[in-house]
Amino acid sequence: MMQTYFQRNRIFVLHLLFWCVYLSFNIYSASFYSQVRGYDWSRGLLFTGIQFVFTFAIAYLNYFVFLPRFLNHKKIWRYLLEFVIPFALLVMFRVYVQRILMQDSPRAEFFSSHMYIVQVAAIALFITIFVSMLRFAAEWFELEARKKEVENEKLYAELNFLRAQINPHFLFNTLNNLYYLAYSKSDNTTEVISKLSQMMRYMIYESNHEKVLLSKEIEYMQNYISLEQLRLNNQVPIQFNVEGETENIMVAPLIFITFLENAFKHGVNNKSTGAWIKISITMKGKQCTYIVENSKVPASADSKEGKSGIGLQNVQRRLELSYPDQYKLKTEDRADRYSVQLDITLS
């Protein structure tokens, strides 16, 4: 919580720290010189107070008035003219007040010298430049924050667009299956409609979240497999193994389903024999290994759409956006089988 507060108010905190250090140093100096050179302590403290007020005034007159004008108009000569005159007047007024205050001190002559005027001006100028650098730092942090916010909004919009593409893609596939079952007057049509309703509920209400429970994603995949099994009359052997702890593990929604859809689309059909699909999800801590392996049927071997359709392009882009540098995707294409392995770090 303190870290978040500091991040949001880092410039204010830096200002506060600087002035605390500056004031503490000057109070210590006043105390030290009052003892060494025989100054009255109260006079030394008043001297320090005047020094602080005038230095503070010069620094923040520049910070809030002259510097913003320069940043808006970018006219250096106008800025120098506007700044130098008030700066010189404030320095001279401060020297005058302090000279009166210290006129009967052992070092009264020093406070009236040109050396002291130069010293006061140099210190005030240094502090003004330092405070101005904090202004530039604030501008930079704000600019970076805006850039990051715009980038996040852009990525969020792209993710939503990619998710929106998945919904009709899945719906078209499932309605096609439903049409086939209805056309063949299958007894499983009612069950398919029920499962489709559950899956659509998940897609509408759950998949809009940035992350969902892995257990919910697995349940969604199991429903999808059940639908496909009904379409295929349970003639295709399908293995689905889950190992490790999946509860309380979060994952980006609908990341896994595309690879599963691809396996059914290109690995089996109603006329194929000897087709099979193997799916496994293995959790080791936060590390997830997801493998989908399927047989290849003649219809998919020459398919131009093949394994590089819009679905796979979509999921790869979503992985890049949701899990940058946190995943590894590997595919293997053999004569009789095709496999995908996704290693990903979940939260």
One Martini backbone bead per residue (centre of mass of N, CA, C, O) as a GRO file, in nm:
protein
  347
    1MET     BB    1   0.059   0.063  -0.022
    2MET     BB    2   0.306   0.251   0.003
    3GLN     BB    3   0.406   0.201  -0.284
    4THR     BB    4   0.158   0.317  -0.428
    5TYR     BB    5   0.176   0.600  -0.306
    6PHE     BB    6   0.459   0.667  -0.415
    7GLN     BB    7   0.395   0.633  -0.717
    8ARG     BB    8   0.169   0.864  -0.720
    9ASN     BB    9   0.374   1.072  -0.518
   10ARG     BB   10   0.683   1.102  -0.589
   11ILE     BB   11   0.724   1.407  -0.634
   12PHE     BB   12   0.618   1.509  -0.364
   13VAL     BB   13   0.816   1.345  -0.191
   14LEU     BB   14   1.075   1.475  -0.306
   15HIS     BB   15   1.014   1.758  -0.219
   16LEU     BB   16   0.985   1.703   0.084
   17LEU     BB   17   1.265   1.583   0.132
   18PHE     BB   18   1.435   1.818   0.036
   19TRP     BB   19   1.323   2.037   0.240
   20CYS     BB   20   1.394   1.886   0.495
   21VAL     BB   21   1.698   1.874   0.447
   22TYR     BB   22   1.747   2.176   0.406
   23LEU     BB   23   1.631   2.278   0.677
   24SER     BB   24   1.803   2.102   0.866
   25PHE     BB   25   2.078   2.210   0.776
   26ASN     BB   26   2.024   2.513   0.848
   27ILE     BB   27   1.965   2.474   1.148
   28TYR     BB   28   2.234   2.347   1.216
   29SER     BB   29   2.407   2.585   1.120
   30ALA     BB   30   2.287   2.796   1.310
   31SER     BB   31   2.366   2.650   1.570
   32PHE     BB   32   2.671   2.633   1.521
   33TYR     BB   33   2.733   2.944   1.468
   34SER     BB   34   2.615   3.049   1.736
   35GLN     BB   35   2.847   2.913   1.901
   36VAL     BB   36   3.115   2.989   1.749
   37ARG     BB   37   3.022   3.321   1.687
   38GLY     BB   38   2.804   3.438   1.893
   39TYR     BB   39   2.517   3.398   1.828
   40ASP     BB   40   2.193   3.436   1.834
   41TRP     BB   41   1.970   3.186   1.813
   42SER     BB   42   1.714   3.340   1.722
   43ARG     BB   43   1.857   3.489   1.490
   44GLY     BB   44   1.949   3.238   1.336
   45LEU     BB   45   1.660   3.127   1.292
   46LEU     BB   46   1.556   3.374   1.135
   47PHE     BB   47   1.763   3.363   0.911
   48THR     BB   48   1.676   3.080   0.812
   49GLY     BB   49   1.381   3.150   0.749
   50ILE     BB   50   1.438   3.364   0.533
   51GLN     BB   51   1.601   3.181   0.347
   52PHE     BB   52   1.374   2.973   0.296
   53VAL     BB   53   1.144   3.154   0.187
   54PHE     BB   54   1.299   3.276  -0.057
   55THR     BB   55   1.385   3.012  -0.192
   56PHE     BB   56   1.102   2.894  -0.221
   57ALA     BB   57   0.983   3.127  -0.391
   58ILE     BB   58   1.172   3.109  -0.633
   59ALA     BB   59   1.129   2.808  -0.710
   60TYR     BB   60   0.796   2.826  -0.734
   61LEU     BB   61   0.773   3.053  -0.934
   62ASN     BB   62   0.907   2.889  -1.155
   63TYR     BB   63   0.738   2.622  -1.142
   64PHE     BB   64   0.433   2.768  -1.177
   65VAL     BB   65   0.505   3.003  -1.399
   66PHE     BB   66   0.763   3.007  -1.594
   67LEU     BB   67   0.789   2.709  -1.688
   68PRO     BB   68   0.508   2.666  -1.820
   69ARG     BB   69   0.550   2.887  -2.033
   70PHE     BB   70   0.791   2.754  -2.167
   71LEU     BB   71   0.650   2.479  -2.239
   72ASN     BB   72   0.434   2.622  -2.425
   73HIS     BB   73   0.638   2.828  -2.608
   74LYS     BB   74   0.957   2.784  -2.637
   75LYS     BB   75   1.095   3.066  -2.510
   76ILE     BB   76   1.394   3.138  -2.379
   77TRP     BB   77   1.416   3.453  -2.363
   78ARG     BB   78   1.150   3.501  -2.219
   79TYR     BB   79   1.213   3.329  -1.975
   80LEU     BB   80   1.471   3.477  -1.875
   81LEU     BB   81   1.337   3.753  -1.839
   82GLU     BB   82   1.112   3.662  -1.638
   83PHE     BB   83   1.316   3.534  -1.425
   84VAL     BB   84   1.558   3.728  -1.358
   85ILE     BB   85   1.420   3.972  -1.229
   86PRO     BB   86   1.278   3.834  -0.982
   87PHE     BB   87   1.532   3.695  -0.883
   88ALA     BB   88   1.703   3.951  -0.822
   89LEU     BB   89   1.500   4.088  -0.630
   90LEU     BB   90   1.485   3.861  -0.416
   91VAL     BB   91   1.783   3.849  -0.348
   92MET     BB   92   1.817   4.148  -0.259
   93PHE     BB   93   1.599   4.143  -0.041
   94ARG     BB   94   1.724   3.924   0.131
   95VAL     BB   95   1.996   4.065   0.185
   96TYR     BB   96   1.876   4.311   0.319
   97VAL     BB   97   1.733   4.174   0.558
   98GLN     BB   98   1.989   4.023   0.666
   99ARG     BB   99   2.163   4.274   0.710
  100ILE     BB  100   1.986   4.398   0.929
  101LEU     BB  101   1.988   4.154   1.124
  102MET     BB  102   2.337   4.147   1.109
  103GLN     BB  103   2.468   4.438   1.179
  104ASP     BB  104   2.576   4.349   1.494
  105SER     BB  105   2.762   4.141   1.395
  106PRO     BB  106   3.080   4.009   1.343
  107ARG     BB  107   2.971   3.964   1.014
  108ALA     BB  108   2.848   4.221   0.874
  109GLU     BB  109   3.040   4.269   0.632
  110PHE     BB  110   2.975   4.006   0.474
  111PHE     BB  111   2.658   4.071   0.434
  112SER     BB  112   2.765   4.332   0.241
  113SER     BB  113   2.888   4.167   0.026
  114HIS     BB  114   2.935   4.038  -0.291
  115MET     BB  115   2.991   3.746  -0.206
  116TYR     BB  116   2.714   3.699  -0.073
  117ILE     BB  117   2.538   3.752  -0.317
  118VAL     BB  118   2.657   3.525  -0.491
  119GLN     BB  119   2.593   3.295  -0.296
  120VAL     BB  120   2.286   3.328  -0.287
  121ALA     BB  121   2.237   3.304  -0.594
  122ALA     BB  122   2.364   3.022  -0.635
  123ILE     BB  123   2.184   2.862  -0.442
  124ALA     BB  124   1.910   2.946  -0.563
  125LEU     BB  125   1.971   2.840  -0.850
  126PHE     BB  126   2.022   2.545  -0.778
  127ILE     BB  127   1.743   2.491  -0.650
  128THR     BB  128   1.574   2.573  -0.895
  129ILE     BB  129   1.687   2.357  -1.085
  130PHE     BB  130   1.610   2.112  -0.917
  131VAL     BB  131   1.303   2.167  -0.909
  132SER     BB  132   1.276   2.169  -1.220
  133MET     BB  133   1.356   1.870  -1.257
  134LEU     BB  134   1.103   1.770  -1.113
  135ARG     BB  135   0.914   1.874  -1.329
  136PHE     BB  136   1.025   1.703  -1.561
  137ALA     BB  137   0.973   1.436  -1.418
  138ALA     BB  138   0.667   1.468  -1.398
  139GLU     BB  139   0.616   1.488  -1.702
  140TRP     BB  140   0.737   1.211  -1.770
  141PHE     BB  141   0.555   1.033  -1.592
  142GLU     BB  142   0.290   1.126  -1.723
  143LEU     BB  143   0.357   1.040  -2.011
  144GLU     BB  144   0.406   0.741  -1.948
  145ALA     BB  145   0.126   0.686  -1.828
  146ARG     BB  146  -0.033   0.757  -2.084
  147LYS     BB  147   0.103   0.556  -2.273
  148LYS     BB  148   0.022   0.307  -2.105
  149GLU     BB  149  -0.282   0.354  -2.113
  150VAL     BB  150  -0.313   0.346  -2.421
  151GLU     BB  151  -0.188   0.067  -2.458
  152ASN     BB  152  -0.389  -0.087  -2.278
  153GLU     BB  153  -0.642  -0.007  -2.437
  154LYS     BB  154  -0.550  -0.133  -2.701
  155LEU     BB  155  -0.512  -0.424  -2.595
  156TYR     BB  156  -0.799  -0.457  -2.485
  157ALA     BB  157  -0.939  -0.417  -2.758
  158GLU     BB  158  -0.798  -0.652  -2.900
  159LEU     BB  159  -0.891  -0.876  -2.712
  160ASN     BB  160  -1.195  -0.832  -2.758
  161PHE     BB  161  -1.182  -0.887  -3.060
  162LEU     BB  162  -1.072  -1.177  -3.039
  163ARG     BB  163  -1.302  -1.288  -2.868
  164ALA     BB  164  -1.531  -1.216  -3.069
  165GLN     BB  165  -1.429  -1.423  -3.284
  166ILE     BB  166  -1.482  -1.687  -3.128
  167ASN     BB  167  -1.789  -1.703  -3.094
  168PRO     BB  168  -1.878  -1.746  -3.396
  169HIS     BB  169  -1.691  -1.981  -3.453
  170PHE     BB  170  -1.823  -2.174  -3.252
  171LEU     BB  171  -2.121  -2.144  -3.335
  172PHE     BB  172  -2.095  -2.250  -3.623
  173ASN     BB  173  -1.993  -2.531  -3.549
  174THR     BB  174  -2.231  -2.615  -3.363
  175LEU     BB  175  -2.466  -2.565  -3.563
  176ASN     BB  176  -2.364  -2.772  -3.762
  177ASN     BB  177  -2.396  -3.012  -3.570
  178LEU     BB  178  -2.696  -2.968  -3.511
  179TYR     BB  179  -2.793  -3.002  -3.799
  180TYR     BB  180  -2.697  -3.290  -3.834
  181LEU     BB  181  -2.870  -3.414  -3.605
  182ALA     BB  182  -3.147  -3.315  -3.708
  183TYR     BB  183  -3.129  -3.444  -3.991
  184SER     BB  184  -3.082  -3.742  -3.851
  185LYS     BB  185  -3.265  -3.770  -3.600
  186SER     BB  186  -3.137  -3.745  -3.328
  187ASP     BB  187  -3.148  -3.818  -2.979
  188ASN     BB  188  -2.916  -3.587  -2.906
  189THR     BB  189  -3.026  -3.299  -2.953
  190THR     BB  190  -3.113  -3.210  -2.666
  191GLU     BB  191  -2.832  -3.240  -2.534
  192VAL     BB  192  -2.689  -3.040  -2.716
  193ILE     BB  193  -2.854  -2.790  -2.640
  194SER     BB  194  -2.781  -2.795  -2.340
  195LYS     BB  195  -2.471  -2.769  -2.375
  196LEU     BB  196  -2.477  -2.516  -2.543
  197SER     BB  197  -2.600  -2.339  -2.323
  198GLN     BB  198  -2.366  -2.364  -2.122
  199MET     BB  199  -2.144  -2.252  -2.314
  200MET     BB  200  -2.274  -1.977  -2.373
  201ARG     BB  201  -2.276  -1.881  -2.082
  202TYR     BB  202  -1.971  -1.880  -2.053
  203MET     BB  203  -1.903  -1.687  -2.290
  204ILE     BB  204  -2.074  -1.441  -2.189
  205TYR     BB  205  -1.991  -1.428  -1.863
  206GLU     BB  206  -1.677  -1.528  -1.845
  207SER     BB  207  -1.498  -1.441  -2.109
  208ASN     BB  208  -1.494  -1.122  -2.029
  209HIS     BB  209  -1.277  -1.187  -1.855
  210GLU     BB  210  -0.945  -1.182  -1.807
  211LYS     BB  211  -0.995  -1.415  -1.591
  212VAL     BB  212  -1.017  -1.768  -1.518
  213LEU     BB  213  -1.084  -2.063  -1.415
  214LEU     BB  214  -0.944  -2.358  -1.498
  215SER     BB  215  -1.182  -2.540  -1.421
  216LYS     BB  216  -1.381  -2.397  -1.616
  217GLU     BB  217  -1.224  -2.450  -1.877
  218ILE     BB  218  -1.235  -2.760  -1.853
  219GLU     BB  219  -1.542  -2.784  -1.853
  220TYR     BB  220  -1.577  -2.662  -2.133
  221MET     BB  221  -1.411  -2.882  -2.282
  222GLN     BB  222  -1.586  -3.122  -2.198
  223ASN     BB  223  -1.840  -3.022  -2.343
  224TYR     BB  224  -1.718  -3.019  -2.623
  225ILE     BB  225  -1.648  -3.319  -2.637
  226SER     BB  226  -1.938  -3.421  -2.600
  227LEU     BB  227  -2.048  -3.300  -2.859
  228GLU     BB  228  -1.855  -3.449  -3.053
  229GLN     BB  229  -1.933  -3.737  -2.965
  230LEU     BB  230  -2.224  -3.718  -3.057
  231ARG     BB  231  -2.161  -3.663  -3.354
  232LEU     BB  232  -1.965  -3.940  -3.360
  233ASN     BB  233  -2.095  -4.171  -3.186
  234ASN     BB  234  -1.843  -4.262  -3.013
  235GLN     BB  235  -1.601  -4.357  -3.237
  236VAL     BB  236  -1.384  -4.170  -3.099
  237PRO     BB  237  -1.100  -4.177  -2.932
  238ILE     BB  238  -1.079  -3.999  -2.612
  239GLN     BB  239  -0.824  -3.828  -2.430
  240PHE     BB  240  -0.854  -3.679  -2.090
  241ASN     BB  241  -0.596  -3.530  -1.897
  242VAL     BB  242  -0.555  -3.440  -1.545
  243GLU     BB  243  -0.280  -3.283  -1.372
  244GLY     BB  244  -0.294  -3.157  -1.081
  245GLU     BB  245  -0.350  -2.838  -0.962
  246THR     BB  246  -0.654  -2.630  -1.056
  247GLU     BB  247  -0.722  -2.476  -0.824
  248ASN     BB  248  -0.694  -2.129  -0.821
  249ILE     BB  249  -0.640  -2.110  -1.127
  250MET     BB  250  -0.554  -1.874  -1.372
  251VAL     BB  251  -0.700  -1.789  -1.702
  252ALA     BB  252  -0.736  -1.719  -2.009
  253PRO     BB  253  -0.998  -1.724  -2.201
  254LEU     BB  254  -1.003  -1.952  -2.463
  255ILE     BB  255  -0.708  -2.073  -2.517
  256PHE     BB  256  -0.750  -2.398  -2.551
  257ILE     BB  257  -0.990  -2.453  -2.757
  258THR     BB  258  -0.859  -2.417  -3.039
  259PHE     BB  259  -0.687  -2.678  -3.039
  260LEU     BB  260  -0.931  -2.864  -3.011
  261GLU     BB  261  -1.084  -2.781  -3.263
  262ASN     BB  262  -0.856  -2.852  -3.460
  263ALA     BB  263  -0.854  -3.157  -3.402
  264PHE     BB  264  -1.146  -3.211  -3.504
  265LYS     BB  265  -1.134  -3.076  -3.784
  266HIS     BB  266  -0.842  -3.237  -3.881
  267GLY     BB  267  -0.866  -3.543  -3.735
  268VAL     BB  268  -1.182  -3.579  -3.793
  269ASN     BB  269  -1.457  -3.784  -3.923
  270ASN     BB  270  -1.732  -3.965  -4.017
  271LYS     BB  271  -1.543  -4.156  -4.225
  272SER     BB  272  -1.329  -4.218  -4.030
  273THR     BB  273  -1.062  -4.439  -3.941
  274GLY     BB  274  -0.851  -4.443  -3.663
  275ALA     BB  275  -0.924  -4.212  -3.498
  276TRP     BB  276  -0.768  -3.961  -3.270
  277ILE     BB  277  -0.749  -3.811  -2.926
  278LYS     BB  278  -0.517  -3.616  -2.721
  279ILE     BB  279  -0.545  -3.481  -2.385
  280SER     BB  280  -0.336  -3.256  -2.177
  281ILE     BB  281  -0.309  -3.144  -1.826
  282THR     BB  282  -0.022  -3.001  -1.656
  283MET     BB  283   0.050  -2.931  -1.314
  284LYS     BB  284   0.335  -2.722  -1.180
  285GLY     BB  285   0.208  -2.521  -1.008
  286LYS     BB  286   0.215  -2.258  -1.249
  287GLN     BB  287   0.286  -2.478  -1.452
  288CYS     BB  288   0.169  -2.536  -1.787
  289THR     BB  289   0.082  -2.836  -1.979
  290TYR     BB  290  -0.040  -2.842  -2.316
  291ILE     BB  291  -0.177  -3.127  -2.500
  292VAL     BB  292  -0.240  -3.186  -2.853
  293GLU     BB  293  -0.340  -3.494  -3.019
  294ASN     BB  294  -0.373  -3.604  -3.366
  295SER     BB  295  -0.499  -3.740  -3.620
  296LYS     BB  296  -0.480  -3.793  -3.974
  297VAL     BB  297  -0.674  -3.707  -4.243
  298PRO     BB  298  -0.710  -3.676  -4.575
  299ALA     BB  299  -0.872  -3.402  -4.569
  300SER     BB  300  -0.632  -3.247  -4.399
  301ALA     BB  301  -0.365  -3.287  -4.559
  302ASP     BB  302  -0.476  -3.076  -4.811
  303SER     BB  303  -0.540  -2.840  -4.653
  304LYS     BB  304  -0.527  -2.495  -4.677
  305GLU     BB  305  -0.610  -2.408  -4.400
  306GLY     BB  306  -0.552  -2.590  -4.180
  307LYS     BB  307  -0.332  -2.486  -3.906
  308SER     BB  308  -0.357  -2.155  -4.009
  309GLY     BB  309  -0.596  -2.029  -3.912
  310ILE     BB  310  -0.772  -1.791  -3.741
  311GLY     BB  311  -0.766  -1.937  -3.466
  312LEU     BB  312  -0.452  -1.955  -3.430
  313GLN     BB  313  -0.387  -1.659  -3.471
  314ASN     BB  314  -0.554  -1.562  -3.238
  315VAL     BB  315  -0.418  -1.720  -2.999
  316GLN     BB  316  -0.132  -1.612  -3.043
  317ARG     BB  317  -0.201  -1.316  -2.990
  318ARG     BB  318  -0.318  -1.357  -2.704
  319LEU     BB  319  -0.058  -1.464  -2.582
  320GLU     BB  320   0.113  -1.210  -2.633
  321LEU     BB  321  -0.074  -1.023  -2.455
  322SER     BB  322  -0.115  -1.208  -2.182
  323TYR     BB  323   0.193  -1.380  -2.221
  324PRO     BB  324   0.464  -1.235  -2.209
  325ASP     BB  325   0.729  -1.445  -2.175
  326GLN     BB  326   0.520  -1.713  -2.068
  327TYR     BB  327   0.554  -1.884  -2.340
  328LYS     BB  328   0.536  -2.203  -2.531
  329LEU     BB  329   0.507  -2.296  -2.879
  330LYS     BB  330   0.455  -2.632  -3.013
  331THR     BB  331   0.488  -2.803  -3.324
  332GLU     BB  332   0.386  -3.126  -3.486
  333ASP     BB  333   0.435  -3.270  -3.821
  334ARG     BB  334   0.316  -3.563  -3.936
  335ALA     BB  335   0.193  -3.807  -4.133
  336ASP     BB  336  -0.025  -3.920  -3.884
  337ARG     BB  337   0.027  -3.648  -3.708
  338TYR     BB  338  -0.074  -3.390  -3.466
  339SER     BB  339   0.092  -3.140  -3.251
  340VAL     BB  340   0.043  -2.954  -2.939
  341GLN     BB  341   0.251  -2.734  -2.728
  342LEU     BB  342   0.179  -2.567  -2.412
  343ASP     BB  343   0.381  -2.346  -2.227
  344ILE     BB  344   0.258  -2.200  -1.915
  345THR     BB  345   0.224  -1.921  -1.700
  346LEU     BB  346   0.030  -1.898  -1.429
  347SER     BB  347  -0.192  -1.747  -1.155
   0.00000   0.00000   0.00000
